[in-house]
Amino acid sequence: MPQASPLSSILLTWPADGIRLFESMMPLGIASLGACLEQHGFGVRIIDFNHYLDDFRLDLLRSKPKLVGIGGTTATREGSFLTARLVKEMLPECVVVYGGPHATFAFEDTLTHVPAIDYIIRGEGELSLLRLCQIIIWGTDFRIEEIPGIAMRHQGKILTRSPERINDLSVIPAPARHLLGREYPMTIDHTHIPADFIVTSRGCPVVCDFCSASRMFPGGVRLRPMDQVRAEIEDILIKRPQVRGLKVFDSTFTAQRDHVYQFCDLTEELGLKWECEVRADTVDFPMMKRMHDAGCVFVSIGFETTDAELLRRMGKRITKEQVDQVLDWCKELGIIAKVFFTFGHLEETYQECTKDLQYLRTNRKRIGFYATTVGIRVYPGTVLEHKMIKNGLMRKDFSWAKFRAPLRNWWVLEPANVMILEQKGLGLPKLGLVLARLLLQGTALSPRYLLKMIPQNISMLFEGLRRKVIFFRHKLHRRRLGLSK
């Protein structure tokens, strides 16, 4: 755990994921905020609650931050809200700021129902949070209500300003990994190659109805300068010499051809293997060949469904034929292909689901990894959310802060507190049948992946028990100090 410093007037936090099937990912967004604040002279500390075993209440009393920034997603919003309440319980004068995709699109609902949160920053937060910290901690002469993306309570109402797009990503320094206080060991999927995370661009060129990425990072794809990407990778290799691979977390890495080729030149020079996500309509064989020659061993492809009309309605803007072509190229080049399939889209029928089940079953030789999700998760800010309200599947006064997922979500193996699209003719019972068929035909998750996850989940079980023991020990300690809450 990073040690508190008297100069660390800002604490940034990331909520725990809860039950998870995947390795804990580095919260690069929070690390990017920390880097921007550090660059401008602020003392910053980060807590990732996925790996935190201290007593947060006592920690707050020891470090006394002036501002606490909280990140998170819709699935982890309860953890974010709990953090805010604990901060206000221990340090009532401390300013609490919430950001991220859930905060961006559910800002009014959140400020209405979570009084412990003082401000929300919508959209890209680096420059807006910097300005807020300059006002609150340094007393800079600037009005908080004029900060781009700010949302706040004002005279009994919710006041907000539109977020501002960061056009030049070169002004954002590389994520401050050192503030996380630990390494996040990862490997490139289906390999034993130790890897680290990298983001080389922001944004997505399309608006899929179930995703809010294009609204969170509007205006298409923006690129980080390749010399900045190089400097970050070289710094990683110096500090973690065991790393021989990269996991590229761009929404659409292949959106800009020149950028892809520049990255290939860099990874080939450094002798690194890597993985990325591609759109089937943004690649051709020469690009895929160049990627392979430069160390790309694994690609993820968002397919969702083979049905052309469903693809059109969800705004995916690709075709089955394009994905089939990319799968053929991957097979020829020896690149492992991971394909995302989702079942339960708005107006999808059970018969359409069975066609996709058949496709997955008959394409085993071309698909190396099945990433299948049964039941569409609904998130604030998406086109799907608006469609559901319009179609009467969500109430207009629906509250994300008050929503509690029904236990029947477990029918499609969803442990998080999120909404699953249920519709006439394709409710959870039939979606459960789809999941059962996926499992029976072996196309729900890769068998190798399941074997890989067994030791990790055993480790998570013991980690959970250890957390319980530490929690009760801290509780007894707080009672001795007169902090019984």
N, C-alpha and C positions, 0 to 999 in steps of 0.2 A: 504494500500500500504506500503511495506517495506521502511523504511526511508534510505535515502542515507547516507553513512558514508564516512569520508575522507579516510578510509582504503579500501573502496570498489573500488579497481582499476579495477575490472572485472565486467562487466554487462552481464548477460545472459538473452536472450529474447525468447519468444515463441509467434508466430503470432496468431491473432484471427482466429477462425474457420469460421466466417461469418455466413450465414444461417445454422442452424443445427437442427436436429431432436432429438438429444440426449443431455443428461446433459453434461456440460463441464467437461472434464476429467483432472485429475492432470497430468501435463507434467513430468512424472517420469524420463524421459531421461535427461531433463535439470536439474532436482533436483539431479540426480546422478552425473552429471558433477560438479555441485556446491559443492556437498559433497566431491568429490575427491580433488577439488581445496582448499576447506577450510581445509581439513585434512593436506594439505601441507603448510598451513600458509598464503594463499591468502585471501584478503577481497573480498567477492562476494556478488552480489545482483542479484535478478531475477525479471523480469517483465513478467507476463503472460498477453498479450494484450486482452485476453477474459474478464479480470476483472480490466482493467486499465482505470482510468478516469482523469489522470493528463495530463499536456501538455508535450509531449515527448521532444520537442525541448528545452524548458526551463529546463526540467529535466536534459537533457544532459549537458547544460551549467552550471547547479549547481553542478552536481556530477563529471563531467569531467573524465569518465573512460578512462583507457589507452587501454583497449581491450573490444570489444563488441562481444559476441558469439551469433549467431542466429541459432535457430533450425527451424523445420518445415517439412512439407510433400509436395508432389507434388500438392495436392489440396490447400495448403496455401502458395505456393511459392511466389505469388505476394506480400503477406504481408511481407514475409521474405526479398524480394528485396527492398520493400519500407522502411523497417527498416534500411537496409544498406545505402540507399540513404540519409535518414534523418541524420544518424550518420555522414556521410561524409560532409553533408551540414553544420552541426553545429560544428563538430570537425574533420577537414580534416586530422589531424595527428593520429587520433585514428585508431587502427588496427581492421579490421572487419573480423570475421571468421564465416563461414557458415558450418553447419553439418546436419546430418540426412539422411534418405533414399533417398530423392530427390538429395541432394548434392552429395551423394556417387556415384550415377549412372549417373547423368547428370552434372558432375563436369566440363567437357570441355566446354559444351554448356553454362553453367552458367558463367564461368570465361570469356568466349568470349563475352557475351552479357550484363553482369552486372559488370561494372568497379568499382562499389562501394565496391565490395567484394574483399578483399586482399588474403585470404587463404580459402581453403576448407579442411575439415578433413573428410576423407572417412572411413566408417565402424564404429566400436566401438570407441568412441571419448575420453573416460576419460583419458587414459594415454597419448595419443598424444596431446590433448589440454593442459594437465598439462605441458608437455615438451615445447610446444610453449609459454605458459605463463612464464615459467621459463626463456626462452631466451629473450622474449620481455620486460618483467617487471623487472626481476632480472639481466638480462645481462649474463646469464649462457653461458659458452663457448661451444656451440653446434651448428651445422649447421641446419637451418630450413629445408633445402631441404632433409635432412636425416631423418626427423621425419616420422615414419610409417603412411601411409594414407594421407600424406600431398599432396595437389594439389595447384599449384601457377603459376603465370606468370613469365617466366624467359627468357630473351633475345628474346622476341618476340614469344615465344612458351609456351605451357602449359606443365609444368613439374609435374610429380606425382610419388609417391611411393605407392606400394601395402599396403593395410591396414594390420595390425597385429592382429591376433585373441588373445583375452584375455582368456587364458586357465584356469587360476585360478581366479574364480570370488570372492574369499575371499579377494582379494586385493582392491576390490571396496566397499567403505562404503555404508551404507544404504542411500537412497535418502534424501537430506537435505530439508525436508518438511517445516522447519521453514523459509527458504529463500523465499518461495512462499507468505508469508504474509497473508495467509487466509486458511480456511478449504474448502474442496471440498465435500459438503454433497452429499452422495449417499446412495442408498439402494440396497440390493440384489434384482435382478429382480423378479417381481411378489410377492414381500413381502414388508413389512414395516420395515424390519430390517436395522437399520443404519449401514453402512459399510465403510471401507476404502480400499485402493488399496494395492496390494502386488505383487511383481514379485519374483518367486523362482527359475527361470531358464532362460536361453537364448538359442535360436536356434530352429530349426525344423528339424525332420528327413527326410522330403521329399521336393521335388522341384515342387510345383504346378506351372503351366505355367503363372498364373495370379498374382503371389505373389513373392515379392523379399526378404522375411524374411530369407530364407535359404542362400541367398547370403550376406545379411546384417550381419547375424550372422552365418558364415560358420562352417562346421565341425560337424554338428549334435548338439545335446542338451548338454549344460553344466549346472551344478547344483550349486546353492549357498549352502554353508554349512548350515545345519538345525539350528545350534546354532546361526548363524548370522540372519537367518529368525526369530527365536524365539526372539532374542533381538530387532529386528525391530518391531515385533508385540507387544511385551510388552511395548515398548516405545510409540507406538500408543495408547494403552489402558490407559497408564498413562496420556497422554496429551489430549485424547479424550475419557473419560470414558463412553460416551454414545454409543460408537461403540460396536456392538455385532456381527458384521459379517465382512467377507473379500471377496473382488472381486479379484480373482487370474487372473492376466493378462499374464500368460505364453502362448506362442504360442501353445505348446503341453504339458500341465501339466502332463499327464499320460504317458509320454515317458519312464520314468524310474520307475519301480515298487517299489523298495526300498524307493525311494524319496517320492512317494505318501503315503506309509505306515508311514513313519516318520512324514510327515505333518499331517496325520490323528491323530497320537498319540498326536501331539502338539495341534491341534484344539479341540480334545476331552478333553484334560486336561484343556484348557482355556475356554471351554464351548461356542465356537464360531460356528456360522453358516457360510456357505461359498458357493461360486460358482466358476466354472472353465470351461475351454474348453478341450474337450477330442477328441482323434482320435478313430474311431470305431475299428481299428485293434490293439489298445494298451490296451484294457480293457477286463476283463472277469467278470463273475458274482461275484466271491469272492471279487475282487477289488471294484466293484461298491457297494457291500454290506458294505464293510469296510468304504468306503467314506460316504455312507449314515449314518452309525452308528456314524461317527465322525463329522457329522454336514453338509454334503453336501446336499443342497436342490435344486440346479439348475445347469444344465450342458448345454454347447453349443456344438453342433456337426456340423462340416463342412461336408455337404453331396454334395452339388452343383447340382447333377443330378442323376437320376436313371439309365441313359444309360451307360452300361458297357464300350462301345467303347469310349464314350466321357470321362469317368473317366480315362481310360487308356491314352488317348491322352493328357489330361491336367496334367498327372503325379500324380493324387490324391492317387493312390495305395490303394483304399478301394473298397468294393463291397456293393451293395444294401443290400445283405443278412446280412452283418456285421452291417450296420446301423439299419436295422429292428430288429436285435437281441438286440442292445443297447436300442432301443426305448421300446422294451418289458420289459427289465430289469428295466428301469426308471419307467415304468407304475407299475410294481410289487412292486418296492421299494418306490414309492411315490416321486420320484425325478422329478422336472419339466424339460422337455427337450426343448431346443431351437435348431431349425434346420436351418442351412444356405443353401439356394437354390439360384443359380444364373442362369439367362437366357440370352442367346446370345453368348455362347462360339464359338470360331473359328470352322467353318464348322458345327455348330449345325443347325438343320432345325426347321421350325415352327412346324412340326409334332412331333418332339422330345420334343419340349416345351410343347405341349398339353398333352403328356404322363406324364410329371412332374406335370402339373396342375391337372391332374386326381389323381395322387398319393397324392398330398397335400390335395385335397378335401376329399379323402376317408380315410385319417389317422388323422382326427381331434382329436380322442380320445387319440392318443399317442403323439401328438405334442402339447406342451403347448404354444409355441411361434414361430411364423413364421418370420424368418429373410430373406426375399426375396429381391433380387436385380435384376432389369431388365436392361440389357445392361452392358456388361463387361467393367469395367474401365481399361484403359491401363496405365501402370506405367513404368518409366524407370528402366532398369536393370532386367526386367522380361523376361522369355523365350518367353512369348507372344509378347513382343515388337520385339524380333528378328524374330519370325515367321511372324509377320505382314510385316516387312521390306522385308523378303525373298519372301513373297507372293504378294508384290507390294501394300499392303494396307497402308503403310507408306513410305514416301520418305526417302532415305538414309541420306539426309541433313536436315531432320526434326529438328526443334528447339523447345524444351520445353519452353525456355524463351520467344520466340516470339509467341507461339501458343495461340490462343484465341478460347475458346469453342463456337460453334454455338448456337444460341438461341434455335434450335430444340432439344438440350439436355433436355430442360424442358419437352419434350414429354414423357420422362421416369423419370421425377422429379429429375433431377440432376442440382442443382444450382451452383456447384463448377466449376472452370475452369479446367476440366479434359477431356481427350479424351475417347470417347465411341466407342467400336468396332462396325463398320457398315460393313456389307458384303452383297453380292448379295443373295437375297432370305430371308434375315433376317436383314433388315435395321430398322431404327427407326420407320417407320409406323407400321410394324408388331410387333416390340418390344412393341410399345404402345398398341397394341391389347392384348398382353400377360399381360401387366400391368392392363389393364381394366378388363380382366377376373380374375386376382388375386383379384382385389378390389371387384368385383361383388360376387365372391364366398367366400369372407372373409378370404383369406389366404395371403394377402399382409403384413398386420401388425395385431398383436393381438388387438381386440377391447379394452381390458383393458389397453393396452399400449397407444392407441390413446386417451382414456379418461385421462390417466395420463399426456399426453403431452399437453393437452389443457391449463391448468393453466400455465405451463412452457412457452409456446409460447406467451401467453398474457403477462407474465412477461418479456420475451425477447423483445416484442414490446415496452413496456414502458422503458426498459433499453436502447433500441436503440434511442428513442426520447430524453432520458436524455443525452445520449452521444452527440447527435446533439447540444443540448443547451450548453453543456460544451465546445464542439469544437468551437462554434462561440464566446463564452466568452473568451476562450484562444486566439483566433485569434485577437480579439480586443485588448487584453492585449499585444500581441506580437507587434501589430502596434504601441501601445503607447511606447514600448521599442525600436522601430526602426527595429524590426525583421519582416518585412512584408511578407516574403516567407511563 
